[in-house]
Amino acid sequence: MYPKFSDLLNDVLGTNINLPIQSYGFFVALAFVVAAIILYFELKRKEGLGLIPSQTRKILIGQAPQIKDFIFPLIVGFLTGFKLVDAIFNYNYFADHPSEFLFSSQGNIWGGLIFAAYFAYSTYRKKKKSQLTEPEWKEEVIHAYDLTGSLVFIAAVSGIIGAKIFHQLENMDEFLANPIESLLSFSGLTFYGGLIVAAITLILYARKNKIYWPHLADAVAPALMIAYAIGRIGCQVAGDGDWGIVNLDPKPEWLSFLPDWAWAYDYPHNVLNQGVLIEGCTGPNCYHLANPVFPTPIYETSVCLILFLFLWFIRKKINIPGQLFSLYLILNGIERFFIEKIRINETYHIFNSEITQAEIISVFLILTGILGLIFFKKQHTFKSLKIKSDEPENHH
């Protein structure tokens, strides 16, 4: 396992560098980048088909610099310098504890002030350069794909908040033991919590920008599937606890083509330091599991890559808005429901049965997806009949 990205580089290249990049965080960031690229091209394709209209807005250009123009640059500049300069002077601590450093009050005041001044000066020069004798209103066209950055940012922030909330509900003992550390830690993220909260937020954002949300949901569906697959690579590489139940069974003959670690793995040097101490190991991550387990992140990555390709190839064949996303909900729910059977998770006792939060939500997603297929089909049929009934009859 490679808790930090530099651990992977050092193992492959034989180097001894120390980078402040957690493996899980790297793959989560990569997942967002890939999802953004896919979403961008899908929104562009849908706008080209006339399914998502572009918007126009009037903006005032050529204004002289105003106080409100400097508030955000000053804040961003100060925080950047405050953390960056101190990170340089205390690099080893920053590299070994990046999240703790970023969310602490530790920093360099002079660095913050210098960067704040530079950001403010840059803003001033930019505003002066574009200043006109008489400010004028200009009409600006906003394409749907121009909103990709905002959509991904909103999804990322709301998704992380939702993922944290659902994780704390599932692990209340952990939260009560240390609330601040539990909330600020990048570990412990429940995907379905992020999906639900991000979906609600994006629907509201779509309505605000006059985008018919089923079209946006269909554009997002393949991006979500590939992002999930990439994110699970991070879980596997870092060993973040999203592994399966103990697996002491011999590898079946029909799976002989797989490496042994793809059947049962003990996650050495896992980021959680769970298990037993590795003999002779020194460093911050020197534990491996006492018994090998199913490496479920590998299975989820493999299945979700296949499901992404399936959604990608049929996306142009489904002409009813909302149905592609409904299908995504069904496929995602089925995949997660069955992987939970061999995956470690907190369970609830319902009707004398043990069931996980993910199993409950996955069943809900499957049912929602099925109802969505029916609802959007009926809605499309109704709209088609209404359009035909509104057409004037041709008299010959």
C-alpha positions in Angstrom: 0.0 0.0 0.0 1.0 3.6 -0.6 -0.6 6.0 1.8 1.1 8.9 0.1 1.6 9.4 -3.6 5.4 9.8 -3.1 5.4 6.3 -1.5 4.3 5.0 -4.9 6.8 7.0 -6.8 9.7 6.0 -4.5 8.8 2.3 -4.9 8.6 2.6 -8.7 11.6 4.9 -9.3 13.8 4.0 -6.3 13.8 7.6 -5.1 13.4 9.0 -1.6 11.2 12.1 -2.0 8.5 13.2 0.4 5.4 14.9 -1.2 2.4 16.3 0.7 0.0 14.4 -1.5 -2.2 11.6 0.0 -2.8 8.8 -2.5 -6.6 8.8 -1.8 -6.8 12.5 -2.3 -4.8 12.3 -5.5 -7.2 9.8 -7.0 -10.3 11.7 -5.8 -8.9 14.8 -7.5 -8.2 12.8 -10.6 -11.8 11.5 -10.5 -13.1 15.1 -10.5 -10.9 16.1 -13.4 -12.0 13.2 -15.6 -15.6 13.7 -14.6 -15.3 17.4 -15.5 -13.9 16.6 -19.0 -16.7 14.1 -19.7 -19.4 16.4 -18.4 -18.0 19.3 -20.5 -18.2 17.3 -23.8 -21.6 15.9 -22.9 -23.0 19.4 -22.2 -21.5 20.7 -25.5 -23.0 17.8 -27.4 -26.5 18.4 -25.9 -26.3 22.1 -26.6 -25.4 21.3 -30.2 -28.5 19.1 -30.4 -30.6 22.0 -29.0 -31.5 20.0 -25.9 -29.9 22.6 -23.5 -30.2 26.2 -24.6 -27.4 28.8 -24.1 -28.2 31.8 -21.8 -27.5 35.5 -22.2 -26.9 38.0 -19.5 -25.9 41.7 -19.4 -22.7 42.6 -17.6 -21.3 46.0 -16.9 -17.7 46.4 -18.2 -15.1 49.1 -17.8 -15.8 50.1 -14.2 -13.1 51.7 -12.1 -11.8 49.5 -9.3 -14.1 49.4 -6.3 -13.6 48.2 -2.7 -15.8 45.1 -3.3 -13.4 44.0 -6.0 -10.6 43.5 -3.5 -12.4 41.6 -0.8 -12.0 38.1 -2.3 -8.5 38.5 -3.6 -7.3 39.8 -0.2 -8.8 36.8 1.6 -7.5 34.3 -0.9 -4.1 36.0 -1.1 -3.7 36.0 2.7 -4.7 32.4 3.2 -2.4 31.3 0.3 0.6 33.1 1.7 -0.2 32.3 5.3 -0.1 28.5 4.6 2.3 28.4 1.7 5.2 30.2 3.3 4.9 28.3 6.5 4.7 25.0 4.6 8.0 25.9 2.9 9.7 26.6 6.3 8.1 23.5 7.9 8.0 21.2 4.9 8.6 17.9 6.6 5.7 18.4 9.0 3.5 19.6 6.1 4.4 16.7 3.9 3.7 14.2 6.7 0.5 15.8 8.0 -1.0 17.8 5.1 -4.7 17.8 6.2 -3.8 18.5 9.8 -1.6 21.4 8.7 -4.1 22.9 6.3 -6.9 22.9 8.8 -4.8 24.2 11.8 -4.2 27.8 12.8 -0.5 27.3 12.0 0.8 29.7 9.4 3.1 32.7 8.6 1.5 36.1 9.1 4.1 37.9 7.0 3.6 35.5 4.2 -0.1 36.1 4.4 0.3 39.9 4.3 2.7 39.8 1.4 0.5 37.6 -0.8 -2.6 39.6 0.1 -0.9 42.7 -1.1 0.3 41.1 -4.3 -3.2 39.7 -5.1 -4.8 43.0 -4.4 -2.3 44.8 -6.6 -2.8 42.3 -9.4 -6.5 42.9 -9.2 -6.1 46.7 -9.3 -3.9 46.5 -12.4 -6.3 44.2 -14.2 -9.3 46.5 -13.4 -7.4 49.6 -14.4 -6.3 48.0 -17.7 -9.9 47.3 -18.7 -11.4 50.5 -17.3 -13.3 52.6 -19.8 -14.1 56.4 -19.8 -17.7 55.5 -19.7 -18.7 52.0 -18.4 -21.0 50.1 -20.7 -23.4 47.2 -20.6 -22.5 44.2 -22.7 -24.6 41.1 -23.5 -22.7 37.9 -22.8 -23.6 34.5 -24.1 -23.2 31.7 -21.5 -23.1 28.2 -22.9 -24.0 25.2 -20.8 -20.5 23.8 -21.0 -19.2 27.1 -19.7 -20.8 26.1 -16.4 -18.8 22.9 -16.1 -16.3 24.4 -13.6 -19.1 25.7 -11.4 -21.0 22.4 -11.6 -18.0 20.4 -10.6 -17.1 22.8 -7.8 -20.7 22.7 -6.4 -20.8 18.9 -6.7 -17.4 18.6 -4.9 -18.2 20.8 -2.0 -21.8 19.6 -1.4 -20.7 16.0 -2.1 -18.0 16.1 0.5 -20.4 17.7 3.0 -23.0 15.0 2.3 -20.4 12.2 2.4 -19.2 13.4 5.8 -22.7 13.7 7.2 -23.7 10.2 6.2 -20.4 8.8 7.4 -20.9 10.4 10.9 -24.5 8.9 11.0 -23.0 5.5 10.3 -20.1 5.9 12.7 -21.5 8.0 15.6 -19.1 6.6 18.1 -16.1 7.9 16.1 -17.7 11.3 15.9 -18.5 11.5 19.6 -15.0 10.5 20.5 -13.4 13.4 18.6 -15.9 15.6 16.7 -13.4 18.2 15.3 -10.9 15.7 14.0 -13.6 13.5 12.6 -15.3 16.3 10.7 -12.0 17.8 9.3 -10.4 14.5 8.3 -10.5 13.6 4.6 -10.9 10.0 5.6 -14.4 8.6 6.2 -16.4 9.6 3.2 -19.7 7.9 2.4 -20.3 7.9 -1.4 -24.0 7.7 -1.3 -24.2 10.6 1.2 -22.2 12.7 -1.3 -24.3 11.5 -4.2 -27.6 12.5 -2.6 -26.6 15.9 -1.3 -24.7 16.8 -4.5 -27.7 15.7 -6.7 -30.1 18.0 -4.7 -27.7 20.9 -5.0 -27.1 20.4 -8.7 -30.8 20.2 -9.4 -31.4 23.6 -7.7 -28.4 25.1 -9.6 -29.8 23.7 -12.9 -33.2 25.3 -12.2 -31.5 28.6 -11.3 -29.7 28.6 -14.7 -32.8 27.5 -16.6 -31.4 24.1 -17.5 -33.9 21.3 -17.7 -32.5 19.1 -15.0 -33.1 15.7 -16.5 -30.8 16.7 -19.4 -28.1 17.7 -16.9 -28.6 14.5 -15.0 -28.2 12.4 -18.1 -24.9 14.3 -18.9 -23.7 13.7 -15.4 -24.5 9.9 -15.3 -21.4 8.6 -17.2 -19.2 11.1 -15.4 -20.4 9.9 -12.0 -19.7 6.2 -12.9 -16.1 6.8 -14.1 -15.4 9.1 -11.1 -16.5 6.4 -8.7 -14.3 3.8 -10.5 -11.3 6.1 -10.2 -12.0 7.0 -6.6 -12.0 3.4 -5.7 -8.5 3.1 -7.1 -7.5 5.5 -4.4 -9.2 3.4 -1.7 -7.2 0.4 -2.9 -3.8 2.2 -3.2 -4.1 3.9 0.2 -5.7 1.0 2.1 -8.4 3.3 3.6 -10.5 0.6 5.2 -13.0 0.1 2.3 -12.0 -3.5 2.0 -14.0 -6.7 2.3 -14.5 -9.4 4.8 -11.9 -11.9 5.8 -11.1 -14.3 2.9 -9.2 -17.4 3.8 -10.5 -19.6 1.0 -8.1 -20.7 -1.7 -8.4 -19.0 -5.0 -10.8 -20.9 -7.4 -9.3 -22.5 -10.4 -11.4 -20.5 -12.8 -9.7 -17.3 -11.4 -6.2 -18.6 -11.7 -5.4 -15.9 -14.2 -5.7 -13.3 -11.5 -2.8 -12.4 -9.2 -3.2 -13.6 -5.6 -3.6 -10.1 -4.2 -6.8 -9.7 -6.4 -8.4 -12.6 -4.5 -7.2 -12.0 -1.0 -5.0 -9.2 0.3 -3.7 -8.1 3.7 -3.2 -4.4 2.9 0.4 -3.9 4.2 1.2 -0.2 5.2 -2.4 0.7 5.1 -3.2 4.4 5.9 -5.3 3.5 8.9 -2.6 1.5 10.6 -5.0 -1.4 11.2 -3.9 -4.9 11.9 -0.6 -6.2 13.3 2.8 -4.6 13.2 5.0 -5.5 10.2 8.3 -6.9 11.5 11.3 -4.7 10.9 9.2 -1.8 9.5 9.9 1.8 10.5 7.8 4.8 9.6 4.3 6.0 10.1 2.5 3.1 8.3 3.8 -0.2 9.5 0.7 -2.4 9.9 -1.0 -5.1 7.8 -4.2 -7.0 8.4 -3.9 -10.1 10.5 -6.0 -12.0 7.9 -6.3 -11.4 4.2 -9.6 -9.9 3.0 -11.5 -9.4 -0.3 -9.9 -6.4 -2.0 -13.4 -5.0 -2.9 -12.1 -1.6 -4.3 -10.6 -3.6 -7.1 -13.9 -5.3 -7.9 -15.8 -2.0 -7.8 -13.3 -0.3 -10.1 -13.5 -3.1 -12.6 -17.3 -3.3 -12.6 -17.8 0.4 -12.7 -15.4 0.9 -15.6 -17.5 -1.7 -17.6 -20.7 0.1 -16.5 -19.3 3.5 -17.6 -18.5 2.1 -21.1 -22.0 0.7 -21.3 -23.6 4.1 -20.3 -21.2 5.9 -22.7 -22.1 3.8 -25.7 -25.9 3.9 -25.2 -26.2 7.6 -24.2 -26.9 8.6 -27.8 -29.5 5.9 -28.2 -31.7 7.0 -25.3 -33.8 10.0 -26.4 -36.0 10.4 -23.4 -34.6 12.9 -20.9 -33.9 11.5 -17.5 -33.9 7.8 -18.5 -30.1 7.5 -18.8 -29.7 8.8 -15.2 -32.4 6.5 -14.1 -30.5 3.6 -15.6 -27.4 4.8 -13.8 -29.2 4.7 -10.5 -30.3 1.1 -11.1 -26.8 -0.1 -12.2 -25.1 1.7 -9.4 -27.6 0.4 -6.8 -27.2 -3.2 -8.0 -23.4 -3.0 -8.1 -23.2 -1.6 -4.5 -25.9 -3.9 -3.1 -24.0 -7.0 -4.1 -20.5 -5.8 -3.2 -21.9 -5.1 0.3 -22.2 -8.8 0.8 -18.4 -9.2 1.0 -17.6 -5.7 2.3 -17.0 -4.5 5.8 -19.5 -1.9 7.0 -21.4 -0.9 10.0 -24.8 -2.7 10.1 -28.3 -1.8 11.3 -30.6 -4.3 12.9 -33.9 -4.2 11.1 -36.6 -6.9 11.3 -34.1 -9.3 12.9 -31.8 -8.8 10.0 -28.4 -7.0 9.7 -28.3 -4.5 6.8 -25.8 -1.7 6.0 -26.6 1.9 5.2 -25.3 1.4 1.7 -27.7 -1.6 1.2 -30.6 0.5 2.3 -29.7 3.4 0.0 -28.9 1.1 -2.9 -32.3 -0.5 -2.8 -33.8 3.0 -2.6 -31.7 4.0 -5.7 -32.8 0.9 -7.7 -36.5 1.6 -6.9 -36.0 5.3 -7.7 -34.3 4.3 -11.0 -37.1 2.0 -12.0 -39.8 4.6 -11.1 -37.7 7.2 -13.0 -37.7 5.1 -16.2 -41.5 4.8 -16.0 -42.1 8.4 -15.1 -39.9 9.9 -17.8 -41.4 7.6 -20.4 -44.9 8.6 -19.5 -43.9 12.3 -19.3 -42.3 12.1 -22.8 -45.3 10.3 -24.2 -47.7 13.0 -22.7 -45.6 15.8 -24.1 -45.5 14.2 -27.6 -49.3 13.8 -27.6 -49.8 17.3 -26.4 -47.6 18.7 -29.2 -49.5 16.7 -31.8 -52.8 17.9 -30.4 -51.7 21.5 -30.5 -50.6 21.3 -34.2 -53.1 22.9 -36.6 -54.8 20.4 -38.9 -53.8 20.6 -42.6 -56.8 21.1 -44.9 -56.4 20.1 -48.6 
